[in-house]
Each structure stands twice: as C-alpha cells, then as structure tokens.
Amino acid sequence: MSDFLKHECGIALLRLLKPLSYYKEKYGNAFYGIDKMYLMLEKQHNRGQDGAGVASIKLGMQPGERYISRARSNAESPIKDLFSSVNQSIKKRVDLNPDLLKNLDELKKEAPFIAEVFLGHVRYGTYGENSLESVHPFLRQNNWKARNLLVAGNFNLTNVDEQFQNLIDLGQHPKAKADTVTVMEKIGHFLDEQVTELYYDLKKDGFTKKEASAEIANRISVSKILEKSAKNWDGGYAMAGMFGHGDSFVLRDPAGIRPAYYYVDDEIAIVASERPVIQTVFNVPLNSVKELNPGEAIVIKHYGEVKFHQILEPLEKKACSFERIYFSRGSDAEIYEERKELGRLLIDQVMEAIDNDIHNTVFSYIPNTAEASYFGMLEAANDELNKEKSKMIMQEKENMTDLRIKEILSTKLRSEKIAIKDAKLRTFITQDNSRDDMVAHVYDVTYGVILPTDNLVIIDDSIVRGTTLRNSIIRILDRLNPKKIIVISSAPQIRYIDCYGIDMARLDQLIAFKAAEQLHRERGTEYIIEEVYEKCKKDVASNEINIKNHVQEFYATFTDEEISAKISEMLTGPSINAEIQIIYQRVENLHKACPKNLGDWYFTGNYPTKGGNRISNKAFINYYEGKEDRAY
C-alpha cells in the first residue's frame, strides 16, 4: 500500500494437550511450546511491528513455584528482542544446571516459559504513547490462582467510555481508561464474582478453603464470565485470555469483523489471527483449519477439554474486507485468489482508460502486497489481448500467411517492475520543500522501458490519503515521460473512518473526503456540509441508540466517477507532464471478489454495529469544527 496504514494486532493462543514429555519424545524438543509461539508471532509480524508480548501458564505447580511468566518488548525489532530475552532467561537456568535438559519436571520448575498454555501478541501503536505498558498481554494478578487473568486482543471498542463508566458504577477504580485495561477489568470483575459465589457454595458443602481452591478451578464457567463481560461491548474484536489455573479462551465479535482461526487435534489446540500461520507452523492442511464463528468462543479447560460456546447472538456477518485486500498474508490460498480476482475485475475500467490501446501500455504495480492483484489484472489483460489477436486473424484470414500468424501470436503484453521502494531511505528534514524532495526519492524507478507514446498502468492495494502518490510516486513515474499515468486501486474509495482496528480515525485525512469537500465548494453546495454537521451534532448529543450515519449524505450528490476525477486532479502537481487518471475498484466487484468478507463500512458507511454510526458522525463534527482529535 503506497499509503501506509497501521493495523491493530495479531493474536496467538497455544494449548499443549499432552504432557511436556510427549513433545520431547516425539519432536526431540524440550522447548516445543515456546518455539512454536515464536514462529506464530513471527509469521504474523505483518500485523504489528511496534510491540510484541508472550505469556505462559504452567499446570500442576505447587504453592511457592512460579506458574505465570510474561515478557514484552517495544524495541525496534520487538519479536526478535522478545524471544532473545525469553531464550536468554531459559539458557541462564540451563547453563547453571545442564542436567535440567534430562529432567523435564525440574526444567519446568526452574525455567520460565516451559509450560502448557501460551498467549502471544503483536501490535501496532496506532495512537498515543507506544510504551511497554501498552504492549499485550495485560496481566491482572491475584494470590488466588483462579483469579489471575491475562488478556490480549485484536480489537477496538467504539463504546470504551461507556464500559469504563460501567466499571465505576460497579464500584471499581480502574487504573487507566485504555480499552484493553477496561476489557480486562470487566472480565476480571465477573471472574472474581464467580469465584466468590463458587467458594461460598463449596463452603456450604463442607469443603475446606484449600479443597475449595482446587475445586473452583474445575467448576469455573468461562462461557458465563464471557457472556456477562461482553454483553454490551460494541466493536470488532478477537479477544484472547488465560486464567491463572490454566483455562484459556478466544472470543470473536458477533459481526465477525476481526478474524480468528483455530485448529484442534489430540496434541494441540491453536488459535491465530490468520490461517496460514497455523498451516505453516504446524504443517496441517488448509481444510483442517477452521474459522471461529461470529459471537463464538473457543474455551480450553485446564484439564484439556475443548468446547465451543455461542456467547453473543450473531449479527449479519461483516468480516473486514481490508483483511483480504491488504492486511492478511497473501499466502492464504483463498486470499491469494481473491486478490487476483480484484485485479481481474478492474480490466474494463483499465481498457476504457487506455482507449483499448493495449499495445502501447505498460503494466506494473507498487510493491509488494499489490502483486497478487497485479497478476490477476495481467491475466485479464492477456485475455483482452487474445481477443484482439483472434479478431486480427479473422479479419485477415483471406490473406493470412504462416509468417503473419506467427507475428500476431508473438505479440505479448508489456509488463515491467517500474517502482521499487528504497526501504533504507528515511526522511529526517522538517522543512516542507526539503522534505518533499526527500519523499520523492522513497521509490526508485526503472528507466528505459517507457516510451513517450505509452500509457503506464500501476496497480496499488488502496489509495487512502494520496500523500505518497502526490509527493513521491507520481512525480518519479512522470520522469519516465509516459503519455498517461493510470493509478489503479484494487480497493474502492475510502470515504469513512474505521473504528474497529485500522488506523483511519480522521475524515480530513482521506483523499476521497477531501475531493468531495472540494466539489461541494466548487458547486456551491456548502450548505449540505452544514446540514450534515447539524444532524451529526444533534444525534451524537442524544442518547438515541439507533442513530444514522449522516456522513453518507455528504457524498450522496456525487458519482464515484466525479470523485475519482477530482482526486486525479488533486494528485496532479503543477510540474507533472503526463495525464493522470485514478481508478478505484467498484464496491460490487469487491463483493464479487471477496464474498466471505462483506465488511465495507470504510467504503460505503454501512457500519455493522451501532457504535460505528456514532463514531462516524463524531468524526464529521471534528472535521467541521477544525479539531484534529481522533473520533475514538
């Protein structure tokens, strides 16, 4: 993506269902669990490169023996730094006593992260301070084993203020208003409540305090705790947690916005944010990795039982389409085909833009995640070329010769790698003129392959803000002296903010919004802007639950083509010689390509939860009032 977007998080939960000795004997590895966690987080580094954390719980430990371990890092390479630290702490114990490697029970007692239950997390710091304290998993400690709680999630709640106030109403005094802390304390409250109820029930039945503690671990109902905790959550989430006694869970939001995949056999139970992570790390076939249903939780008891519970009533499934377009790894078989289809479905608009002159057109892409869409576009362009070849042969069939047939059939599509990102280049200069000049060199271009009569077609995943296009890519592509530069977005126009985990929190940063605003001012329809503002202000101030997304009215008077044309104009600087045209995917074609991920609120404004409309209206109020605040 030429405009870099931060995505919230990736999660990994691993439960070893056999004794640790089993993995040592079968795989020859005393560190099987922590090694697999490293691989699972490394395979999800695309989901978060600002921080990483891992926690583990050892089962069957005696009082006085450490059973919870946690490590976190916000270093420049957090996953590498995290596991270097973990491995060093294990190595330190083994160096002091090499015989530990021969005795797994002693190794488990002495070394951290030699355990049966693991929870890992990678994150981007989308806003605020990216301190170590912001890195998951979060830990809530207690001297009662069952009351210890670790939480990590890929999520964003739209009503965190309401949830925070609810904790205060329950009599708590939360130490922070961060959404992860709020979620953890909410779960922790109902965990405490259930443990207390179980204790008094067991006491009535004649259990001693010591006996009750062990029996509470067996009787805890994770599903009931989650039902009470998540009852009023509004947002997108895959929430993972572990209790001190060894129960673990992952809960997915009822609209299925954030992804969660799982695999279970007699050795392991795994949950991750992406399917290829599980396939690759554990070498299991694609069809054995399942998707957690919306509103469903996978619960793994400390004694190894794996069950699925419908915690929340499912809403209409609106899984995030950005997962398919950009964020998830393209090594997933379905995602790869979907991204190719996104490229194929753009061919009609491309052919119109180049006036069907496929011979004088060079196709390329902006590295690297747009490559699959590029392949799909090339396949469709080749189909168009083959149609033209067939037409030429039929037109000339009366005078056709073998030489002419060979000449027609040898015509090939022109495709090149044009733009190459210089990953080493950084811009430190703050003065605008100097900075713009530096930004213009972030990409290198391939000289000598473009003619002055050529159209240059470049496909990108998505055009969000347009900043990199305007300041860098278009400027350097123009140096190749093409007749026309056509930049294609495999995603539709991003018109609305995201409030479920992608860092798009301000309307005035979206190029499609800026284009619509400019069209209003040029056409004298600024009154619509004011009308939308008044409606947004009225609804946000109200206590109404089912409010409308009034920002949709801001775009209603313009066609997609009008907004794209204005974006093309806005991204064409005064020094650009080539004609510039920006093309966006159509929403209906996005749904054709990605039929299982129909969440399209950033394109259409159709938010899948009630809180989405409120946040969208709040973002418009911030824009109108000139506030640079985030809407959530």
Order of alpha helices (4+ residues) and beta strands (2+ residues): beta-alpha-alpha-beta-beta-alpha-alpha-beta-beta-beta-alpha-alpha-alpha-alpha-beta-beta-beta-beta-alpha-beta-beta-beta-alpha-alpha-beta-alpha-alpha-beta-beta-alpha-beta-beta-alpha-beta-alpha-alpha-alpha-alpha-beta-alpha-alpha-alpha
